[in-house]
Amino acid sequence: MKTLKTLFVLFSMSLMWIPSLVRAEAGLSTQASAAPEKKEKKEKTKWVRPVDSSLKRWTFDFAGGVNFAQNYQQNWAAGGESSLAGSGKVDMKLLYSYQGHVWETLLKTGYGLSYTKTNGLNKTADNLLLSTSYGYAIPGDHFFYTAYASMETQYDLGYAKSNGRKNHDNYISAIFAPGYVNTSVGIEYRLKTLLSVYFSPIGARTTFVMDDFLARQGAFGVDSGKHVTCDMGMSLKINFAWTFWKNFTLKSDASFFTPYNRRFGNIVVDWNVGLEMAINSYFSASIGTSLKYDEKVKSIKKDGTLGGPKVQFREFLTIGIGYTFQMKSKKIAF
């Protein structure tokens, strides 16, 4: 009997341990099954949410500014005249770069006016340039097959004399009079965002004079009574932008064109150089020059009459209180 009681007690105690063992084993099984599931979930998350590299394909630059200058004089012994001036500009660049494809679109525009009692309103700046180019990389690091197109004109009437608008004199330029459209294909060299050199052995330069008054005069090389003329030729474009100190940027863009006709070798030149200094969002300064030459564009004499073609030169310096806003994304290195 004692033996049976002892066996019964041992059997009962073993039965009491079975639930605990089952629970422990179940817990281990749960942990073991949970670990692979967690690992699988991690892998699934990594697969579902990859890094979106397309966000780095685009670069957008936008800079705009407005400047004002005012001078008031009354009974000033040293002489002079009260004046009021203002100008504004916008520069935009949209760049797409991915797997050897480069697409760049530029918009540059500016307009400025000055006022004096003697001469009334006069333009100090007036330009509109829109260009786009597409390039496909040649095996290597920096060369691209490129197609280029641009359109350039102005907004307002221009006069030969400083008081021409006030005295209602005949104007010498207007919107799309002249207007230029350039198209070409060629090879481009790019060194990141610092330098680009584009050469085109074949291209077209179309000149528009859409104002009837100026078209009748045969202005800007268009035959009298006509509105459009087109020249085929070769072109060279050079763009340079160097930020050599914080918020100090030196920019230069130059374009050269010569036609494939009897005027071959007579080069149309358009060269701009500028130094931009952005002190902060409210104070800015810029200094620059523009040099142009086109044998089809006549010069203006001091008496307001037209003469032969000459080198056109313009220098400007703007320092003032304004508002300059800028937005940039990551630069793309080629």
ABEGO torsion letter per residue (X at the ends): XAAAAAAAAAAAAAAAAAAAAAAAAAAAAAAAAAAAAAAAAAAAAAAABBBBAAAAABBBBBBBBBBBBBBBBBGBAAEEBBBBBBBBBBBBBBBBBBGGBBBBBBBBBBBBBBBBAAAEBBBABBBBBBBBBBBBBBBEAABBBBBBBBBBBBABBBBABAAAAAAGBBBABBBGOBBBBBBBBBBBBBBEAABBBBBBABBBBBBBBABAAAAAAGBGGBBBGBABBBBBBBBBBBBBBBBABBGBBBBBBBBBBBBBBAABGBBBBBBBBBBBBBABAABBBBBBBBBBBBAABBBBBAAGBBBBBBBBBBBBBBBBBBBBBBBBBBBBBX
